[in-house]
Amino acid sequence: MERNCKKDFQSWKGTMALKLLCCNIAAGRFNWRKYCTPQPYYGHEICVIPLHSSYGQIGYTVYFPYTNMPEVEYDWEMGKLTVDEENWQEYFAA
């Protein structure tokens, strides 16, 4: 499946904000609790929704309200970071 990231977002700036978000999450530098209500993040408003299972929280989903940017999901139990249900590194490699 071939993908052009710039077609999926409104701008190059949006692509860079999304990539920076993924890099910060992967490196453990993203404070997700700060964004449980919509807050600005490098020029884009983001919001976090915790992911829960029957035995507690297992991660979170970051979404960009009022834009067509994809959701970023981090499952810390499985160590899995995805953009639109695709591995984040593969998503940006295309």
HTML snippet that shows the backbone in 3Dmol.js (N, CA, C, O; Angstrom):
<script src="https://3Dmol.org/build/3Dmol-min.js"></script>
<div id="view" style="width:600px;height:400px;position:relative"></div>
<script>
const pdb = `
ATOM      1  N   MET A   1       0.834  -1.178   0.000  1.00  0.00           N
ATOM      2  CA  MET A   1       0.000   0.000   0.000  1.00  0.00           C
ATOM      3  C   MET A   1       0.880   1.243   0.000  1.00  0.00           C
ATOM      4  O   MET A   1       1.642   1.470   0.940  1.00  0.00           O
ATOM      5  N   GLU A   2       0.777   2.035  -1.040  1.00  0.00           N
ATOM      6  CA  GLU A   2       1.587   3.230  -1.149  1.00  0.00           C
ATOM      7  C   GLU A   2       0.837   4.408  -0.547  1.00  0.00           C
ATOM      8  O   GLU A   2      -0.367   4.561  -0.753  1.00  0.00           O
ATOM      9  N   ARG A   3       1.544   5.224   0.185  1.00  0.00           N
ATOM     10  CA  ARG A   3       0.890   6.337   0.872  1.00  0.00           C
ATOM     11  C   ARG A   3       1.749   7.591   0.744  1.00  0.00           C
ATOM     12  O   ARG A   3       2.972   7.537   0.881  1.00  0.00           O
ATOM     13  N   ASN A   4       1.108   8.693   0.488  1.00  0.00           N
ATOM     14  CA  ASN A   4       1.775   9.979   0.470  1.00  0.00           C
ATOM     15  C   ASN A   4       1.260  10.764   1.667  1.00  0.00           C
ATOM     16  O   ASN A   4       0.106  11.193   1.677  1.00  0.00           O
ATOM     17  N   CYS A   5       2.105  10.954   2.677  1.00  0.00           N
ATOM     18  CA  CYS A   5       1.676  11.580   3.929  1.00  0.00           C
ATOM     19  C   CYS A   5       1.116  12.980   3.719  1.00  0.00           C
ATOM     20  O   CYS A   5       0.170  13.377   4.398  1.00  0.00           O
ATOM     21  N   LYS A   6       1.692  13.731   2.783  1.00  0.00           N
ATOM     22  CA  LYS A   6       1.244  15.107   2.593  1.00  0.00           C
ATOM     23  C   LYS A   6      -0.188  15.189   2.087  1.00  0.00           C
ATOM     24  O   LYS A   6      -0.863  16.187   2.341  1.00  0.00           O
ATOM     25  N   LYS A   7      -0.667  14.187   1.388  1.00  0.00           N
ATOM     26  CA  LYS A   7      -2.047  14.196   0.920  1.00  0.00           C
ATOM     27  C   LYS A   7      -3.020  13.976   2.073  1.00  0.00           C
ATOM     28  O   LYS A   7      -4.163  14.429   2.008  1.00  0.00           O
ATOM     29  N   ASP A   8      -2.588  13.295   3.117  1.00  0.00           N
ATOM     30  CA  ASP A   8      -3.466  12.950   4.230  1.00  0.00           C
ATOM     31  C   ASP A   8      -3.697  14.106   5.196  1.00  0.00           C
ATOM     32  O   ASP A   8      -4.661  14.069   5.961  1.00  0.00           O
ATOM     33  N   PHE A   9      -2.871  15.101   5.188  1.00  0.00           N
ATOM     34  CA  PHE A   9      -2.982  16.203   6.137  1.00  0.00           C
ATOM     35  C   PHE A   9      -3.159  17.514   5.407  1.00  0.00           C
ATOM     36  O   PHE A   9      -2.998  17.593   4.189  1.00  0.00           O
ATOM     37  N   GLN A  10      -3.493  18.544   6.168  1.00  0.00           N
ATOM     38  CA  GLN A  10      -3.706  19.834   5.550  1.00  0.00           C
ATOM     39  C   GLN A  10      -2.407  20.533   5.185  1.00  0.00           C
ATOM     40  O   GLN A  10      -2.429  21.432   4.345  1.00  0.00           O
ATOM     41  N   SER A  11      -1.270  20.162   5.776  1.00  0.00           N
ATOM     42  CA  SER A  11      -0.027  20.860   5.455  1.00  0.00           C
ATOM     43  C   SER A  11       1.199  20.077   5.905  1.00  0.00           C
ATOM     44  O   SER A  11       1.107  19.094   6.640  1.00  0.00           O
ATOM     45  N   TRP A  12       2.346  20.550   5.438  1.00  0.00           N
ATOM     46  CA  TRP A  12       3.632  19.999   5.859  1.00  0.00           C
ATOM     47  C   TRP A  12       3.810  20.200   7.355  1.00  0.00           C
ATOM     48  O   TRP A  12       4.361  19.336   8.037  1.00  0.00           O
ATOM     49  N   LYS A  13       3.351  21.331   7.868  1.00  0.00           N
ATOM     50  CA  LYS A  13       3.453  21.626   9.299  1.00  0.00           C
ATOM     51  C   LYS A  13       2.690  20.591  10.130  1.00  0.00           C
ATOM     52  O   LYS A  13       3.156  20.175  11.190  1.00  0.00           O
ATOM     53  N   GLY A  14       1.529  20.183   9.648  1.00  0.00           N
ATOM     54  CA  GLY A  14       0.754  19.155  10.335  1.00  0.00           C
ATOM     55  C   GLY A  14       1.483  17.829  10.360  1.00  0.00           C
ATOM     56  O   GLY A  14       1.449  17.117  11.363  1.00  0.00           O
ATOM     57  N   THR A  15       2.144  17.491   9.258  1.00  0.00           N
ATOM     58  CA  THR A  15       2.912  16.252   9.182  1.00  0.00           C
ATOM     59  C   THR A  15       4.056  16.267  10.192  1.00  0.00           C
ATOM     60  O   THR A  15       4.315  15.271  10.867  1.00  0.00           O
ATOM     61  N   MET A  16       4.731  17.404  10.285  1.00  0.00           N
ATOM     62  CA  MET A  16       5.850  17.504  11.222  1.00  0.00           C
ATOM     63  C   MET A  16       5.372  17.452  12.676  1.00  0.00           C
ATOM     64  O   MET A  16       6.033  16.847  13.520  1.00  0.00           O
ATOM     65  N   ALA A  17       4.232  18.078  12.974  1.00  0.00           N
ATOM     66  CA  ALA A  17       3.690  18.017  14.337  1.00  0.00           C
ATOM     67  C   ALA A  17       3.326  16.579  14.703  1.00  0.00           C
ATOM     68  O   ALA A  17       3.565  16.140  15.828  1.00  0.00           O
ATOM     69  N   LEU A  18       2.752  15.854  13.755  1.00  0.00           N
ATOM     70  CA  LEU A  18       2.386  14.458  13.993  1.00  0.00           C
ATOM     71  C   LEU A  18       3.628  13.594  14.204  1.00  0.00           C
ATOM     72  O   LEU A  18       3.655  12.742  15.091  1.00  0.00           O
ATOM     73  N   LYS A  19       4.645  13.817  13.391  1.00  0.00           N
ATOM     74  CA  LYS A  19       5.881  13.042  13.522  1.00  0.00           C
ATOM     75  C   LYS A  19       6.590  13.362  14.843  1.00  0.00           C
ATOM     76  O   LYS A  19       7.115  12.465  15.502  1.00  0.00           O
ATOM     77  N   LEU A  20       6.600  14.639  15.223  1.00  0.00           N
ATOM     78  CA  LEU A  20       7.203  15.038  16.494  1.00  0.00           C
ATOM     79  C   LEU A  20       6.459  14.408  17.664  1.00  0.00           C
ATOM     80  O   LEU A  20       7.079  13.950  18.624  1.00  0.00           O
ATOM     81  N   LEU A  21       5.139  14.384  17.587  1.00  0.00           N
ATOM     82  CA  LEU A  21       4.330  13.741  18.623  1.00  0.00           C
ATOM     83  C   LEU A  21       4.708  12.267  18.756  1.00  0.00           C
ATOM     84  O   LEU A  21       4.917  11.776  19.865  1.00  0.00           O
ATOM     85  N   CYS A  22       4.796  11.567  17.635  1.00  0.00           N
ATOM     86  CA  CYS A  22       5.151  10.141  17.663  1.00  0.00           C
ATOM     87  C   CYS A  22       6.546   9.918  18.239  1.00  0.00           C
ATOM     88  O   CYS A  22       6.750   9.000  19.033  1.00  0.00           O
ATOM     89  N   CYS A  23       7.501  10.750  17.845  1.00  0.00           N
ATOM     90  CA  CYS A  23       8.868  10.612  18.364  1.00  0.00           C
ATOM     91  C   CYS A  23       8.910  10.857  19.871  1.00  0.00           C
ATOM     92  O   CYS A  23       9.612  10.151  20.595  1.00  0.00           O
ATOM     93  N   ASN A  24       8.167  11.851  20.342  1.00  0.00           N
ATOM     94  CA  ASN A  24       8.138  12.133  21.780  1.00  0.00           C
ATOM     95  C   ASN A  24       7.454  11.026  22.566  1.00  0.00           C
ATOM     96  O   ASN A  24       7.890  10.695  23.669  1.00  0.00           O
ATOM     97  N   ILE A  25       6.395  10.450  22.021  1.00  0.00           N
ATOM     98  CA  ILE A  25       5.731   9.325  22.693  1.00  0.00           C
ATOM     99  C   ILE A  25       6.680   8.133  22.760  1.00  0.00           C
ATOM    100  O   ILE A  25       6.826   7.511  23.812  1.00  0.00           O
ATOM    101  N   ALA A  26       7.324   7.815  21.639  1.00  0.00           N
ATOM    102  CA  ALA A  26       8.237   6.667  21.581  1.00  0.00           C
ATOM    103  C   ALA A  26       9.414   6.831  22.544  1.00  0.00           C
ATOM    104  O   ALA A  26       9.903   5.849  23.102  1.00  0.00           O
ATOM    105  N   ALA A  27       9.869   8.074  22.737  1.00  0.00           N
ATOM    106  CA  ALA A  27      11.004   8.327  23.626  1.00  0.00           C
ATOM    107  C   ALA A  27      10.587   8.505  25.085  1.00  0.00           C
ATOM    108  O   ALA A  27      11.440   8.675  25.956  1.00  0.00           O
ATOM    109  N   GLY A  28       9.284   8.468  25.358  1.00  0.00           N
ATOM    110  CA  GLY A  28       8.803   8.617  26.728  1.00  0.00           C
ATOM    111  C   GLY A  28       8.766  10.050  27.220  1.00  0.00           C
ATOM    112  O   GLY A  28       8.724  10.281  28.428  1.00  0.00           O
ATOM    113  N   ARG A  29       8.780  11.031  26.305  1.00  0.00           N
ATOM    114  CA  ARG A  29       8.798  12.446  26.690  1.00  0.00           C
ATOM    115  C   ARG A  29       7.429  13.115  26.620  1.00  0.00           C
ATOM    116  O   ARG A  29       7.321  14.305  26.915  1.00  0.00           O
ATOM    117  N   PHE A  30       6.391  12.392  26.243  1.00  0.00           N
ATOM    118  CA  PHE A  30       5.066  12.987  26.087  1.00  0.00           C
ATOM    119  C   PHE A  30       4.266  12.820  27.372  1.00  0.00           C
ATOM    120  O   PHE A  30       4.017  11.696  27.807  1.00  0.00           O
ATOM    121  N   ASN A  31       3.862  13.934  27.985  1.00  0.00           N
ATOM    122  CA  ASN A  31       3.062  13.914  29.213  1.00  0.00           C
ATOM    123  C   ASN A  31       1.589  13.893  28.821  1.00  0.00           C
ATOM    124  O   ASN A  31       0.964  14.947  28.700  1.00  0.00           O
ATOM    125  N   TRP A  32       1.040  12.718  28.626  1.00  0.00           N
ATOM    126  CA  TRP A  32      -0.318  12.586  28.105  1.00  0.00           C
ATOM    127  C   TRP A  32      -1.367  13.145  29.048  1.00  0.00           C
ATOM    128  O   TRP A  32      -2.424  13.577  28.590  1.00  0.00           O
ATOM    129  N   ARG A  33      -1.111  13.154  30.355  1.00  0.00           N
ATOM    130  CA  ARG A  33      -2.102  13.650  31.327  1.00  0.00           C
ATOM    131  C   ARG A  33      -2.407  15.136  31.125  1.00  0.00           C
ATOM    132  O   ARG A  33      -3.510  15.596  31.419  1.00  0.00           O
ATOM    133  N   LYS A  34      -1.436  15.869  30.628  1.00  0.00           N
ATOM    134  CA  LYS A  34      -1.601  17.306  30.382  1.00  0.00           C
ATOM    135  C   LYS A  34      -2.639  17.581  29.292  1.00  0.00           C
ATOM    136  O   LYS A  34      -3.229  18.661  29.255  1.00  0.00           O
ATOM    137  N   TYR A  35      -2.860  16.620  28.419  1.00  0.00           N
ATOM    138  CA  TYR A  35      -3.712  16.830  27.246  1.00  0.00           C
ATOM    139  C   TYR A  35      -5.059  16.110  27.331  1.00  0.00           C
ATOM    140  O   TYR A  35      -5.668  15.826  26.299  1.00  0.00           O
ATOM    141  N   CYS A  36      -5.533  15.812  28.540  1.00  0.00           N
ATOM    142  CA  CYS A  36      -6.853  15.178  28.677  1.00  0.00           C
ATOM    143  C   CYS A  36      -7.978  16.142  28.319  1.00  0.00           C
ATOM    144  O   CYS A  36      -9.097  15.716  28.032  1.00  0.00           O
ATOM    145  N   THR A  37      -7.685  17.423  28.336  1.00  0.00           N
ATOM    146  CA  THR A  37      -8.579  18.429  27.761  1.00  0.00           C
ATOM    147  C   THR A  37      -7.822  19.036  26.588  1.00  0.00           C
ATOM    148  O   THR A  37      -6.592  19.064  26.619  1.00  0.00           O
ATOM    149  N   PRO A  38      -8.499  19.519  25.561  1.00  0.00           N
ATOM    150  CA  PRO A  38      -7.796  20.055  24.384  1.00  0.00           C
ATOM    151  C   PRO A  38      -6.789  21.149  24.750  1.00  0.00           C
ATOM    152  O   PRO A  38      -7.118  22.119  25.433  1.00  0.00           O
ATOM    153  N   GLN A  39      -5.558  20.964  24.277  1.00  0.00           N
ATOM    154  CA  GLN A  39      -4.461  21.899  24.527  1.00  0.00           C
ATOM    155  C   GLN A  39      -3.656  22.064  23.247  1.00  0.00           C
ATOM    156  O   GLN A  39      -3.630  21.154  22.418  1.00  0.00           O
ATOM    157  N   PRO A  40      -2.995  23.213  23.068  1.00  0.00           N
ATOM    158  CA  PRO A  40      -2.138  23.373  21.887  1.00  0.00           C
ATOM    159  C   PRO A  40      -0.867  22.528  21.999  1.00  0.00           C
ATOM    160  O   PRO A  40      -0.281  22.402  23.075  1.00  0.00           O
ATOM    161  N   TYR A  41      -0.462  21.960  20.884  1.00  0.00           N
ATOM    162  CA  TYR A  41       0.767  21.162  20.806  1.00  0.00           C
ATOM    163  C   TYR A  41       1.444  21.511  19.484  1.00  0.00           C
ATOM    164  O   TYR A  41       1.009  21.062  18.424  1.00  0.00           O
ATOM    165  N   TYR A  42       2.507  22.308  19.546  1.00  0.00           N
ATOM    166  CA  TYR A  42       3.238  22.745  18.358  1.00  0.00           C
ATOM    167  C   TYR A  42       2.309  23.274  17.264  1.00  0.00           C
ATOM    168  O   TYR A  42       2.408  22.884  16.101  1.00  0.00           O
ATOM    169  N   GLY A  43       1.412  24.165  17.662  1.00  0.00           N
ATOM    170  CA  GLY A  43       0.538  24.827  16.704  1.00  0.00           C
ATOM    171  C   GLY A  43      -0.733  24.085  16.348  1.00  0.00           C
ATOM    172  O   GLY A  43      -1.524  24.585  15.548  1.00  0.00           O
ATOM    173  N   HIS A  44      -0.955  22.919  16.907  1.00  0.00           N
ATOM    174  CA  HIS A  44      -2.164  22.133  16.642  1.00  0.00           C
ATOM    175  C   HIS A  44      -2.815  21.769  17.967  1.00  0.00           C
ATOM    176  O   HIS A  44      -2.129  21.451  18.938  1.00  0.00           O
ATOM    177  N   GLU A  45      -4.129  21.815  18.001  1.00  0.00           N
ATOM    178  CA  GLU A  45      -4.846  21.420  19.203  1.00  0.00           C
ATOM    179  C   GLU A  45      -4.947  19.899  19.233  1.00  0.00           C
ATOM    180  O   GLU A  45      -5.338  19.271  18.249  1.00  0.00           O
ATOM    181  N   ILE A  46      -4.587  19.310  20.386  1.00  0.00           N
ATOM    182  CA  ILE A  46      -4.699  17.859  20.543  1.00  0.00           C
ATOM    183  C   ILE A  46      -5.478  17.542  21.809  1.00  0.00           C
ATOM    184  O   ILE A  46      -5.615  18.384  22.697  1.00  0.00           O
ATOM    185  N   CYS A  47      -5.979  16.332  21.878  1.00  0.00           N
ATOM    186  CA  CYS A  47      -6.688  15.851  23.060  1.00  0.00           C
ATOM    187  C   CYS A  47      -6.403  14.353  23.215  1.00  0.00           C
ATOM    188  O   CYS A  47      -6.261  13.633  22.226  1.00  0.00           O
ATOM    189  N   VAL A  48      -6.324  13.903  24.451  1.00  0.00           N
ATOM    190  CA  VAL A  48      -6.006  12.501  24.753  1.00  0.00           C
ATOM    191  C   VAL A  48      -7.214  11.816  25.383  1.00  0.00           C
ATOM    192  O   VAL A  48      -7.889  12.378  26.246  1.00  0.00           O
ATOM    193  N   ILE A  49      -7.468  10.593  24.935  1.00  0.00           N
ATOM    194  CA  ILE A  49      -8.493   9.739  25.528  1.00  0.00           C
ATOM    195  C   ILE A  49      -7.789   8.485  26.050  1.00  0.00           C
ATOM    196  O   ILE A  49      -7.165   7.768  25.268  1.00  0.00           O
ATOM    197  N   PRO A  50      -7.876   8.206  27.351  1.00  0.00           N
ATOM    198  CA  PRO A  50      -7.257   6.987  27.885  1.00  0.00           C
ATOM    199  C   PRO A  50      -7.904   5.729  27.301  1.00  0.00           C
ATOM    200  O   PRO A  50      -9.113   5.695  27.074  1.00  0.00           O
ATOM    201  N   LEU A  51      -7.091   4.692  27.060  1.00  0.00           N
ATOM    202  CA  LEU A  51      -7.593   3.397  26.598  1.00  0.00           C
ATOM    203  C   LEU A  51      -7.708   2.474  27.807  1.00  0.00           C
ATOM    204  O   LEU A  51      -6.745   2.287  28.550  1.00  0.00           O
ATOM    205  N   HIS A  52      -8.879   1.906  27.995  1.00  0.00           N
ATOM    206  CA  HIS A  52      -9.113   1.029  29.144  1.00  0.00           C
ATOM    207  C   HIS A  52      -9.474  -0.377  28.688  1.00  0.00           C
ATOM    208  O   HIS A  52     -10.063  -0.577  27.625  1.00  0.00           O
ATOM    209  N   SER A  53      -9.110  -1.333  29.511  1.00  0.00           N
ATOM    210  CA  SER A  53      -9.544  -2.718  29.319  1.00  0.00           C
ATOM    211  C   SER A  53     -10.262  -3.132  30.604  1.00  0.00           C
ATOM    212  O   SER A  53     -10.473  -2.307  31.493  1.00  0.00           O
ATOM    213  N   SER A  54     -10.627  -4.380  30.698  1.00  0.00           N
ATOM    214  CA  SER A  54     -11.358  -4.852  31.878  1.00  0.00           C
ATOM    215  C   SER A  54     -10.525  -4.776  33.157  1.00  0.00           C
ATOM    216  O   SER A  54     -11.081  -4.795  34.255  1.00  0.00           O
ATOM    217  N   TYR A  55      -9.204  -4.691  33.031  1.00  0.00           N
ATOM    218  CA  TYR A  55      -8.350  -4.671  34.219  1.00  0.00           C
ATOM    219  C   TYR A  55      -7.602  -3.355  34.414  1.00  0.00           C
ATOM    220  O   TYR A  55      -6.675  -3.293  35.221  1.00  0.00           O
ATOM    221  N   GLY A  56      -7.986  -2.305  33.693  1.00  0.00           N
ATOM    222  CA  GLY A  56      -7.371  -0.994  33.907  1.00  0.00           C
ATOM    223  C   GLY A  56      -6.929  -0.330  32.622  1.00  0.00           C
ATOM    224  O   GLY A  56      -7.220  -0.796  31.520  1.00  0.00           O
ATOM    225  N   GLN A  57      -6.218   0.771  32.794  1.00  0.00           N
ATOM    226  CA  GLN A  57      -5.755   1.534  31.635  1.00  0.00           C
ATOM    227  C   GLN A  57      -4.569   0.845  30.979  1.00  0.00           C
ATOM    228  O   GLN A  57      -3.661   0.363  31.656  1.00  0.00           O
ATOM    229  N   ILE A  58      -4.588   0.805  29.647  1.00  0.00           N
ATOM    230  CA  ILE A  58      -3.511   0.144  28.904  1.00  0.00           C
ATOM    231  C   ILE A  58      -2.810   1.086  27.930  1.00  0.00           C
ATOM    232  O   ILE A  58      -1.869   0.678  27.249  1.00  0.00           O
ATOM    233  N   GLY A  59      -3.251   2.331  27.854  1.00  0.00           N
ATOM    234  CA  GLY A  59      -2.634   3.281  26.941  1.00  0.00           C
ATOM    235  C   GLY A  59      -3.529   4.479  26.727  1.00  0.00           C
ATOM    236  O   GLY A  59      -4.363   4.806  27.571  1.00  0.00           O
ATOM    237  N   TYR A  60      -3.349   5.140  25.574  1.00  0.00           N
ATOM    238  CA  TYR A  60      -4.160   6.309  25.264  1.00  0.00           C
ATOM    239  C   TYR A  60      -4.200   6.553  23.760  1.00  0.00           C
ATOM    240  O   TYR A  60      -3.360   6.062  23.006  1.00  0.00           O
ATOM    241  N   THR A  61      -5.204   7.328  23.346  1.00  0.00           N
ATOM    242  CA  THR A  61      -5.350   7.753  21.958  1.00  0.00           C
ATOM    243  C   THR A  61      -5.247   9.267  21.919  1.00  0.00           C
ATOM    244  O   THR A  61      -5.887   9.961  22.710  1.00  0.00           O
ATOM    245  N   VAL A  62      -4.440   9.780  20.997  1.00  0.00           N
ATOM    246  CA  VAL A  62      -4.319  11.222  20.795  1.00  0.00           C
ATOM    247  C   VAL A  62      -5.050  11.556  19.507  1.00  0.00           C
ATOM    248  O   VAL A  62      -4.810  10.939  18.470  1.00  0.00           O
ATOM    249  N   TYR A  63      -5.940  12.534  19.575  1.00  0.00           N
ATOM    250  CA  TYR A  63      -6.621  12.968  18.357  1.00  0.00           C
ATOM    251  C   TYR A  63      -6.519  14.479  18.221  1.00  0.00           C
ATOM    252  O   TYR A  63      -6.281  15.193  19.195  1.00  0.00           O
ATOM    253  N   PHE A  64      -6.703  14.946  17.003  1.00  0.00           N
ATOM    254  CA  PHE A  64      -6.612  16.355  16.653  1.00  0.00           C
ATOM    255  C   PHE A  64      -8.021  16.857  16.340  1.00  0.00           C
ATOM    256  O   PHE A  64      -8.507  16.652  15.228  1.00  0.00           O
ATOM    257  N   PRO A  65      -8.692  17.515  17.304  1.00  0.00           N
ATOM    258  CA  PRO A  65     -10.064  17.970  17.057  1.00  0.00           C
ATOM    259  C   PRO A  65     -10.128  18.967  15.896  1.00  0.00           C
ATOM    260  O   PRO A  65      -9.218  19.774  15.707  1.00  0.00           O
ATOM    261  N   TYR A  66     -11.183  18.900  15.147  1.00  0.00           N
ATOM    262  CA  TYR A  66     -11.482  19.840  14.055  1.00  0.00           C
ATOM    263  C   TYR A  66     -10.507  19.764  12.887  1.00  0.00           C
ATOM    264  O   TYR A  66     -10.429  20.709  12.102  1.00  0.00           O
ATOM    265  N   THR A  67      -9.765  18.675  12.748  1.00  0.00           N
ATOM    266  CA  THR A  67      -8.866  18.503  11.600  1.00  0.00           C
ATOM    267  C   THR A  67      -9.060  17.106  11.029  1.00  0.00           C
ATOM    268  O   THR A  67      -9.729  16.259  11.621  1.00  0.00           O
ATOM    269  N   ASN A  68      -8.464  16.887   9.876  1.00  0.00           N
ATOM    270  CA  ASN A  68      -8.533  15.563   9.257  1.00  0.00           C
ATOM    271  C   ASN A  68      -7.270  14.748   9.518  1.00  0.00           C
ATOM    272  O   ASN A  68      -7.006  13.776   8.810  1.00  0.00           O
ATOM    273  N   MET A  69      -6.491  15.132  10.524  1.00  0.00           N
ATOM    274  CA  MET A  69      -5.269  14.399  10.848  1.00  0.00           C
ATOM    275  C   MET A  69      -5.628  13.081  11.531  1.00  0.00           C
ATOM    276  O   MET A  69      -6.624  13.010  12.251  1.00  0.00           O
ATOM    277  N   PRO A  70      -4.832  12.048  11.315  1.00  0.00           N
ATOM    278  CA  PRO A  70      -5.147  10.723  11.876  1.00  0.00           C
ATOM    279  C   PRO A  70      -4.930  10.657  13.385  1.00  0.00           C
ATOM    280  O   PRO A  70      -4.220  11.479  13.964  1.00  0.00           O
ATOM    281  N   GLU A  71      -5.550   9.673  13.998  1.00  0.00           N
ATOM    282  CA  GLU A  71      -5.368   9.436  15.429  1.00  0.00           C
ATOM    283  C   GLU A  71      -4.071   8.673  15.672  1.00  0.00           C
ATOM    284  O   GLU A  71      -3.656   7.841  14.866  1.00  0.00           O
ATOM    285  N   VAL A  72      -3.451   8.977  16.792  1.00  0.00           N
ATOM    286  CA  VAL A  72      -2.242   8.282  17.234  1.00  0.00           C
ATOM    287  C   VAL A  72      -2.631   7.482  18.468  1.00  0.00           C
ATOM    288  O   VAL A  72      -3.205   8.024  19.412  1.00  0.00           O
ATOM    289  N   GLU A  73      -2.321   6.196  18.457  1.00  0.00           N
ATOM    290  CA  GLU A  73      -2.686   5.334  19.576  1.00  0.00           C
ATOM    291  C   GLU A  73      -1.429   4.708  20.165  1.00  0.00           C
ATOM    292  O   GLU A  73      -0.596   4.160  19.442  1.00  0.00           O
ATOM    293  N   TYR A  74      -1.301   4.795  21.494  1.00  0.00           N
ATOM    294  CA  TYR A  74      -0.168   4.181  22.179  1.00  0.00           C
ATOM    295  C   TYR A  74      -0.686   3.176  23.200  1.00  0.00           C
ATOM    296  O   TYR A  74      -1.413   3.536  24.126  1.00  0.00           O
ATOM    297  N   ASP A  75      -0.311   1.933  23.025  1.00  0.00           N
ATOM    298  CA  ASP A  75      -0.671   0.853  23.942  1.00  0.00           C
ATOM    299  C   ASP A  75       0.604   0.489  24.695  1.00  0.00           C
ATOM    300  O   ASP A  75       1.459  -0.222  24.167  1.00  0.00           O
ATOM    301  N   TRP A  76       0.731   0.979  25.934  1.00  0.00           N
ATOM    302  CA  TRP A  76       1.981   0.740  26.660  1.00  0.00           C
ATOM    303  C   TRP A  76       2.103  -0.683  27.161  1.00  0.00           C
ATOM    304  O   TRP A  76       3.203  -1.131  27.483  1.00  0.00           O
ATOM    305  N   GLU A  77       1.010  -1.391  27.232  1.00  0.00           N
ATOM    306  CA  GLU A  77       1.080  -2.787  27.642  1.00  0.00           C
ATOM    307  C   GLU A  77       1.754  -3.641  26.567  1.00  0.00           C
ATOM    308  O   GLU A  77       2.544  -4.532  26.878  1.00  0.00           O
ATOM    309  N   MET A  78       1.438  -3.363  25.309  1.00  0.00           N
ATOM    310  CA  MET A  78       2.044  -4.109  24.202  1.00  0.00           C
ATOM    311  C   MET A  78       3.246  -3.379  23.609  1.00  0.00           C
ATOM    312  O   MET A  78       3.937  -3.924  22.749  1.00  0.00           O
ATOM    313  N   GLY A  79       3.501  -2.153  24.061  1.00  0.00           N
ATOM    314  CA  GLY A  79       4.602  -1.360  23.524  1.00  0.00           C
ATOM    315  C   GLY A  79       4.377  -0.982  22.073  1.00  0.00           C
ATOM    316  O   GLY A  79       5.317  -0.965  21.279  1.00  0.00           O
ATOM    317  N   LYS A  80       3.129  -0.679  21.721  1.00  0.00           N
ATOM    318  CA  LYS A  80       2.752  -0.466  20.323  1.00  0.00           C
ATOM    319  C   LYS A  80       2.274   0.968  20.100  1.00  0.00           C
ATOM    320  O   LYS A  80       1.343   1.429  20.760  1.00  0.00           O
ATOM    321  N   LEU A  81       2.920   1.669  19.165  1.00  0.00           N
ATOM    322  CA  LEU A  81       2.541   3.028  18.778  1.00  0.00           C
ATOM    323  C   LEU A  81       2.073   2.988  17.332  1.00  0.00           C
ATOM    324  O   LEU A  81       2.817   2.568  16.446  1.00  0.00           O
ATOM    325  N   THR A  82       0.840   3.425  17.092  1.00  0.00           N
ATOM    326  CA  THR A  82       0.279   3.358  15.742  1.00  0.00           C
ATOM    327  C   THR A  82      -0.317   4.694  15.325  1.00  0.00           C
ATOM    328  O   THR A  82      -0.776   5.479  16.156  1.00  0.00           O
ATOM    329  N   VAL A  83      -0.297   4.934  14.011  1.00  0.00           N
ATOM    330  CA  VAL A  83      -0.959   6.080  13.394  1.00  0.00           C
ATOM    331  C   VAL A  83      -1.967   5.491  12.428  1.00  0.00           C
ATOM    332  O   VAL A  83      -1.592   4.770  11.503  1.00  0.00           O
ATOM    333  N   ASP A  84      -3.232   5.784  12.627  1.00  0.00           N
ATOM    334  CA  ASP A  84      -4.303   5.200  11.807  1.00  0.00           C
ATOM    335  C   ASP A  84      -4.192   3.674  11.726  1.00  0.00           C
ATOM    336  O   ASP A  84      -4.334   3.092  10.651  1.00  0.00           O
ATOM    337  N   GLU A  85      -3.938   3.040  12.863  1.00  0.00           N
ATOM    338  CA  GLU A  85      -3.835   1.579  12.997  1.00  0.00           C
ATOM    339  C   GLU A  85      -2.683   0.964  12.200  1.00  0.00           C
ATOM    340  O   GLU A  85      -2.709  -0.227  11.890  1.00  0.00           O
ATOM    341  N   GLU A  86      -1.678   1.771  11.869  1.00  0.00           N
ATOM    342  CA  GLU A  86      -0.489   1.303  11.149  1.00  0.00           C
ATOM    343  C   GLU A  86       0.733   1.680  11.989  1.00  0.00           C
ATOM    344  O   GLU A  86       0.741   2.740  12.615  1.00  0.00           O
ATOM    345  N   ASN A  87       1.756   0.838  12.012  1.00  0.00           N
ATOM    346  CA  ASN A  87       2.974   1.136  12.755  1.00  0.00           C
ATOM    347  C   ASN A  87       3.453   2.536  12.385  1.00  0.00           C
ATOM    348  O   ASN A  87       3.515   2.876  11.203  1.00  0.00           O
ATOM    349  N   TRP A  88       3.787   3.343  13.376  1.00  0.00           N
ATOM    350  CA  TRP A  88       4.102   4.748  13.120  1.00  0.00           C
ATOM    351  C   TRP A  88       5.336   4.927  12.243  1.00  0.00           C
ATOM    352  O   TRP A  88       5.369   5.848  11.427  1.00  0.00           O
ATOM    353  N   GLN A  89       6.343   4.080  12.383  1.00  0.00           N
ATOM    354  CA  GLN A  89       7.544   4.218  11.558  1.00  0.00           C
ATOM    355  C   GLN A  89       7.257   3.860  10.107  1.00  0.00           C
ATOM    356  O   GLN A  89       7.780   4.505   9.198  1.00  0.00           O
ATOM    357  N   GLU A  90       6.438   2.847   9.878  1.00  0.00           N
ATOM    358  CA  GLU A  90       6.052   2.477   8.515  1.00  0.00           C
ATOM    359  C   GLU A  90       5.152   3.543   7.896  1.00  0.00           C
ATOM    360  O   GLU A  90       5.200   3.774   6.688  1.00  0.00           O
ATOM    361  N   TYR A  91       4.343   4.184   8.713  1.00  0.00           N
ATOM    362  CA  TYR A  91       3.435   5.227   8.227  1.00  0.00           C
ATOM    363  C   TYR A  91       4.216   6.383   7.609  1.00  0.00           C
ATOM    364  O   TYR A  91       3.835   6.906   6.561  1.00  0.00           O
ATOM    365  N   PHE A  92       5.316   6.784   8.262  1.00  0.00           N
ATOM    366  CA  PHE A  92       6.107   7.908   7.757  1.00  0.00           C
ATOM    367  C   PHE A  92       7.141   7.496   6.721  1.00  0.00           C
ATOM    368  O   PHE A  92       7.690   8.354   6.030  1.00  0.00           O
ATOM    369  N   ALA A  93       7.414   6.216   6.599  1.00  0.00           N
ATOM    370  CA  ALA A  93       8.407   5.744   5.628  1.00  0.00           C
ATOM    371  C   ALA A  93       7.879   5.802   4.199  1.00  0.00           C
ATOM    372  O   ALA A  93       8.659   5.896   3.252  1.00  0.00           O
ATOM    373  N   ALA A  94       6.580   5.747   4.041  1.00  0.00           N
ATOM    374  CA  ALA A  94       5.981   5.710   2.693  1.00  0.00           C
ATOM    375  C   ALA A  94       6.098   7.028   1.976  1.00  0.00           C
ATOM    376  O   ALA A  94       5.644   7.156   0.839  1.00  0.00           O
TER     377      ALA A  94
END
`;
const viewer = $3Dmol.createViewer("view");
viewer.addModel(pdb, "pdb");
viewer.setStyle({}, {cartoon: {color: "spectrum"}});
viewer.zoomTo();
viewer.render();
</script>
